[in-house]
Amino acid sequence: MAPQRKVVITDFLRDALEPERKILGDVARPEWLGATDEEQLIGRIEDADAIMMYHDLTISRRTIERLDHCKLIVRCGVGIDNVDHAFARQRGIPVGNIPDYGSEEVADTAIGMMLALTRGITLLNSRLRAGFGPWYYTQAVPLRRLRGRVFGIVGLGRIGSAVAARAKALGMDVVFIDPFRDDGWDKALGIRRVETLPELLRQSMVLSVHCPLTEQTRSMINAAAIDQMPMGSYLINTARGAIVDTGAIPDAIVSGRLAGAGIDVLPKEPPGDEDPFYAAWRNPKHPAHHRVLINPHSAFYSEEGLLEMRTKGAESCRRALLGLPMRNIVN
């Protein structure tokens, strides 16, 4: 007899749910909704015993208050800004996440973007393909040696720490800010700590963002912040789109304040044609066309990482349904 309990998978996945069925099959039936908007959940999620959600939509108070007997909402990923976890706690519903599935992949992407930009790889490839300028290294002049340059990190969590190790291996001077990180992490990792964002900005040849999106970090890296960075510096964001005011990037590229930017996450995904950052990146006549990298929120992805994320999400639901202690509860 098929299990009567139901685990709803709201979004993102587009396959037969084999990993989820393997883990949950004897306790619940997984059901994929394929939603891209919260409105599409109405009438389909209210009787869920547990919910697995990704990043294609938001689950707000108006959905949570309709849940009849949900025992867990698990955000299959790290960021929890797209679920009202505070209200879920008021309703007695735990919210969990999967904080460790893609640390390596995101760290590798951040460093990969940094290398592609700081070594002129993207710039030269883009200009040569467009038939712009001579077939010669001077198209990327000036480039600076990375060893000894400051690599600034905003947020020294799991991913930030993995990025620090990689940047340090390249011989860079790694500096971080994180008001929530205990004392001693700088000594443990052999890196430097600063106490204020301006102090970090002023010295960073490369600034890489690895903090969660909160009301305090929303638009934290804006035009005023970028203007404090050295001329010819680089900005990388693989965290959350709304932490960086991407509208400030095109002017910073034009002025030379930024020599390049690597952006994996945007405030709106996909962006609309009216987005000034997106428009500048697409415009062959704008300097950002050759100096900006945009990825479609893909830094987390590898086949191994995706399977790990799905497996751990399903295992979290299984523990909740069986009344076992739950892990990585964030609310």
KASULRA-V470608 format. One record per helix or strand. SS is the DSSP state (h for helix, s for strand). FROM is the first residue (numbers start at 1). LEN is the number of residues. If there is no record, write none. Layout:
# KASULRA-V470608
SS/FROM/LEN ; SS/FROM/LEN
This chain:
# KASULRA-V470608
s/6/4 ; h/18/7 ; s/29/4 ; h/38/4 ; s/50/4 ; s/59/1 ; h/61/4 ; s/73/3 ; s/83/1 ; h/85/6 ; s/95/3 ; h/103/16 ; h/121/9 ; h/137/4 ; s/150/5 ; h/158/12 ; s/173/5 ; h/185/5 ; s/192/2 ; h/197/7 ; s/206/4 ; s/221/1 ; h/223/4 ; s/233/5 ; h/241/3 ; s/244/1 ; h/246/10 ; s/258/6 ; h/276/7 ; h/288/4 ; s/292/3 ; h/303/19 ; s/329/1
